[in-house]
Amino acid sequence: MRPAVGTQERPAGLRGALGRIAAAGRRVSSAYSPDAPRPLAGYVGELAAYAAVLGLVGARVRAGGRLPRGLGAADVALLGAATHKLSRLLAKSSVTSPLRAPFTRFREPAGPGEVTEEVRLRHPAGHAVGELVTCPFCLGVWVCTGLAAGFVLAPRVTRTAAGALAAVTVADFLHLAYAAAERLAEPDSA
């Protein structure tokens, strides 16, 4: 029997192989965390997406032939400060919560301009994305990779954006230091 027009039937060998891979994945996931299921399949998807992005960036760099010799200390400091700010902005800022809302649920305010959210999706892919977008440490790898690619592919624009993010990072720390100094200067109410 032939499949209907517009549909594709997987060959039995491919269907069987995919089934065996899925079953092996379930066994590994169950053995990895038998008491509290973890979204390992979602993590695999994230790793695949990250690898694909790296492959695309690598192909673009190879085609352009412009790879710097390395990053100096000032570049690393700029990249670090910009990564810190952009990661926190994406993962914790109340203003960017609409970007995270499909994967998260608001829990409580978490400090100046920040919120605490929890992952709301149970599906492995949605849960893994929810964990990624609420964790500045996790997002840091993705953000730094993007900024580093920008240093190679569009250095002027990326350095300008990174400089602005680094300046906001410095300003944030100055705001916090100023608020702490104000608290120290207040007379005791006791």
N, C-alpha and C positions, 0 to 999 in steps of 0.2 A: 504494500500500500504506500503510495506516495504522499508526502506531506502536502497540506493545502498550499495554494499559491500565497507567497508572502511570508511563509513560515519556514524555519529551518529546523531540521531534526539533527540532533547531535549523533554522530556515529556511536554505536554501542561501546566501542573501546574507549572513546573519550568520556562518555557518560560514566562508565565504570571507573575510570581513572579518577575523575572528579569526585565520585562518591567515596572512593578509598581515601583520597586526600582529605575530604571533609571529615570522614570518620576518624582518621588519624589526628586531625586537628582537635576534634572533640575529646579524644582520649588524652592528648597532651594537656589540653586546658583543664580537664577534670583532675588529672594527676598533679598539675601545677598548683591548683588552689581548690581542693575538694570541698572546703567549708564555706568559702566566699567566692563565688564565681567572678572571674576577671575577664574583661573584654579582649582576650588575646587576638581574636580574629580582627577586631577593630584596630588593634595595635599593628597587626600585620599590614592592614590597609594603609595606615599612616606611614609605616616604614616604606611601603611600596611607593606611595606618593612622594615621600621625601627623596627616595632614590631616583624616581623619575625626574623630579625637579633638578637634582644634582646632575643627572645625565644631560638634560636639556641645557643647563648652564655650561657644563663641560663642553658640549658640542658647539655652543655659541662662542665660547672662549677659543676653542680650537680653530674654528672657522675664521675668527677675527685675528688670531695670532697675537693678542695683546695680553700677556700675563706678566704682572709685575714680578720683580725678583723676590719680593716679600713685603711684610708689613713692619714698619718701624715702630718704636715705642709709642710715639704720638698717635700713629694710626690705631694701634691696639687700644690705647686709652680712649680715643674718640669712638671707636667701634664698641668698646665695652660700655661706655656711658650711654651711647645711643641705643644699644641693645637693651640695657637695663630699663630705660625710659619707655621705649616702644613696647617691650614685653609687658611691663606693668600697665601701661595705657590700654593695651589690648585685653589683658587678662583681668584687670581689677577696676578700671575706671567706670564710674557710674554713667558717664556719657557714652561709652562704647557698649553698655549692656544690651542695647538692641541687636548688636552683632552676635552676642553670645546667647540671647534669649531662646533661639530654637533648640538649644542643647542644655540649657540651665534653668534653674529656678532661684529667684532672689531669696536670700536668707536673712541678711541684716547689713546695716552700714558697717564699714570696716575701717574707718579713718577718713582723713581729709580727701573727699572726692572719690573714695573707693567703696566697693561693696564686696560682701561675701556671698557666693552663690554655690549651689550644689548641682551636680549632674542630675538631670531628670529623665534621661532616656535609658531604657534597659537594653535595647538592641546593641550588640557589640560595637558597631561602627559609630552610632550616635553617642554611646557612652564614652568611647575613646576620644571622640572629638570634643565632647563636653569636658573631659579631664584635661585635654590639651589646652582648650581656650580659657580655662580658669586657673591655669598654673603658669605664673610668669617664668618659673625656672624651666618648665617644659617648652614654652613658647620661645624662650631665649635662643635655643638651638636653631629654630626655624628663622627667627628674626635676624640673628647674626649671619646665618647663611645668606639670606636675602641682601643684607647690607654689604657683606663681603663680595657677593656677586656684583652688586652695584658699584663697589669700589673698582672692579675690573671693567665692567661693561659701560658704566655711565659715571665716571669718577667725579666730575664737577657737580652734577646734580646730587649725587649720593653724599658727597662730602658736605654740601650745603645743608641737606636734610639732616645728616648725622650731627653736624655742628649745632643746628637748632635744637635737636633732641638732647644733645649733651648740655646745652645751655639751660634747658628746662630742668634737667636732672640737677644741675648745680643750684638753680633757683629753688627747686623743691627742698633740697637739703638746707639751704639758707632759710627758707620759710620755717622749717621744723626747728632749726637752731634758734631762730628769733623767738618762736613761740616758747621754746624751752627756757630761753633767757628771761622772757616776760614772767613765766611761772616762778622762776628763781627770785626775781626781783619783787614779787608780791609779798607784802607783809603777812606774817602768819595770822590766821584768823582765830587762833586759839587764845 
